[in-house]
Amino acid sequence: MVYIFLFFLLLIAASFSVPKNLSRIEIYATSFFAYSFGLTTDMVLDLHYNLYGYLSPGFQWLALLGILMYIPSISFLFLNFFPVHRRLLSKITYILVWSAFSTGFEWLTLQTDFFYYDGWKLWYSALLYPFIFWILVCNLSFVKKQIDHSQER
């Protein structure tokens, strides 16, 4: 499990050190949305339906720390380099590559004590990740429109 948190720290370091293609407000809004979306999903699927969980059943502070470290950094790195001005095939490929990475990372967390399944299957996640990443892209688009609209006033 120590390796999982070291990886989370590496993601955070990468998030702070890469060139920023998003404004501060875009980073804040999209990271907060991703965290809220992920935490809400986890509350329903983990705490209500008991389909998977972090560490052990029920709420865990260490799990919350992991979620705080992982979700905003992954969403930022994904959105920061999203090929906004490229063709649709490039966007789909980008989303599929990140989905494959996320599925692989989820599999690795299953090999540790950080994450467990209790009715969930890895292929469920593999099917859902492209939609989750697309939702993040749609949210970024919404945020950009709101920023543009507020600057028109």
N, C-alpha and C positions, 0 to 999 in steps of 0.2 A: 504494500500500500504506500510505502514511502516513495516508491518510484512514480506512482500516480501524482502525488503532490509535487514532486520535483518536475514532472512534466507540466503540471499546472503553472508552476513558477516560470518555466521556460516559455509557456504561452503568454504569460503576463509580460515577461521581459521582451518578447518579440513584439507584443502590442505597443509597448512604449518606444521601441527602437526603430520600427519600420517607418518609412516616409508616409505621411498622412495624406490620403486622398479625400478624406471626409473632414468637414468642419467640426469644431468642438461640439456644437449643438447637435449635429447629426450623430456624432459618436455617442453623446449622452443619451439622446432620445432612442436610438436604435439599441444601445446596450441595455437601457432600462426596459425597453419593450421585450427584448430577448430574455432577460432575466425574469420578468413578470410572466411571460408566456411559458417559459420552461418550468418555473416554480409552480404555476397553476396546473400545468399538465402533470407534473410530478405529484402534486397534492392529490389530484383525482386518481391517477393510475397507481400510485404507490400507497398513499395513506387510506384512500377510500376503497379501491378495488383490490389492493394487495397483489398487483401483477408483477411488481419488481420493487427493489428498494436499494438503499444505500446503507452499507455496514451491517445493520440488523433491523428487524421490524420496528416501526415507530420513528419518531423524530430523533435525529442525531445532530448535535452541533457541528461535529466534524464533517458530516455530510453537507450541511449548509455551507460551511466554509469552502468545501470542494466545489459546490455549485456556484458560489460567488466568484470563485477563481476561474472556473471553466467557461460558463455560459457567456459572460460579457466578452472575454478575450477571444473566444472562437467566433462569436457573431461579428465582432469588430474586424478580425483578420479576414473573415469571409467577405464582409461587405466592403472593406477598404480596397480590396483588389478585384471586386466584381467587375466584369467587362461591360460596363454600362453602354458604351458606344460601339460595341461589337455586334456581329450578327447573332441571330437567335441560336444557331448551332453552337457558337462559342459560349453563350450563356448556359445552354443546356449542359454542355460538356463540363463547364466549370461547376455547376450544381452537382452533377453526377460524381465528379472527382471528390468534392467535399463530402458528399453522401457516402462514398466508399471509404474515405478517410474516417468519418465519424462512426461508420459501422465497424471498421477495423479497431478503432480505439475503444468502442463499446465492448467488443470481444475481449480486448486486452484487460479492461476493467473487470470483466467477469472472471478472469484468471486470478484476480487478487481478491482480497476481502472487502474491496471498496463498493462493489456493485453485485447484486444477485437478482436472479429471476425467480418468480413464484407464479408461473402461468404465462409469462411473457415469452416471446421467441425472438431471436436475433433477426430473423427475416421480417418480423413486423417492423422493427426499427429501420431495416434496410429499405423497406417500401415507404416508410413515412418520412425519412430524412429529406428526400427531394422536395416534398411538400413543405416541410418545415423551413428549408432554406428559401424556397420560393416565397413563403410568407414573410421572411425577413427582408427579401428584396422588395416586395410590395410595400412593406412598412417604410423602408428607406425612401421609396418613391413618394409615399404619402408625406413623410417628413419634409422632403425637399419641396414638395408643392406648398406645404404650409409655410415654410420659410420664404419661398418666392412670393406667396400671397401676402404675407405680413410686411414684406419689403415694398410692395406696390402701394401701400397706404401712404 
